[in-house]
Amino acid sequence: MKLRTFIKTLFLGLTILASDSNAIAGDGADGWNGRGLLDGLVVSFCGNNGKFLSSEDGSKPMVANRSAANSQERFTVVSTANFVEIYLLASNGKFVRVVEGSNELKADATSIANATLFVSNDNANAAGQHTLSVSGQFLSSENGARAVRANRSAVGLWELWDVQAY
């Protein structure tokens, strides 16, 4: 059984909705179907500081401090049947998770069973930005100064993300 087929059979999830009209349209032609991200779509996340979220190749906690979206700043969507619950697969072949205790993101989960369920607020602001949360805690870019964490109970500028598709 291929890894992708195996992954599709598991229904734990990471939810991310995006509607950046410049990067993701609503007709499904480029990966956005109006409800969620389609399987196989490659995306990046840009924080309020204008820097991209990096997987750090799984070797250390993820940080939003890259000026360009190169391979470590791009994630492949592995979607579930509803296209809303998804997993993010980093360029190192591992899934994104939240580290218990520190609440930092790390791209080192070897299977979907160890990945984290993220939820996106689809009530984007006028700039097309979105929030991502885990168990009611929003992901903060920490303005790129330290590791991204899922530890905010309210949304401020550091908790807003632009989603770009490739």
Sequence and secondary structure as in RCSB ss.txt:
>XXXX:A:sequence
MKLRTFIKTLFLGLTILASDSNAIAGDGADGWNGRGLLDGLVVSFCGNNGKFLSSEDGSKPMVANRSAANSQERF
TVVSTANFVEIYLLASNGKFVRVVEGSNELKADATSIANATLFVSNDNANAAGQHTLSVSGQFLSSENGARAVRA
NRSAVGLWELWDVQAY
>XXXX:A:secstr
  HHHHHHH    EE     TTT  SSSTTSB SSSB TT EEEEE TTS EEE GGGSS  EEEESS  GGG E
EEEE TTSSEEEEE TTS EEEE TTT BEEEEESSGGGS   EEE    TT  BEEEETTEEEE GGGSS  EE
EESS  GGG BEEEE 
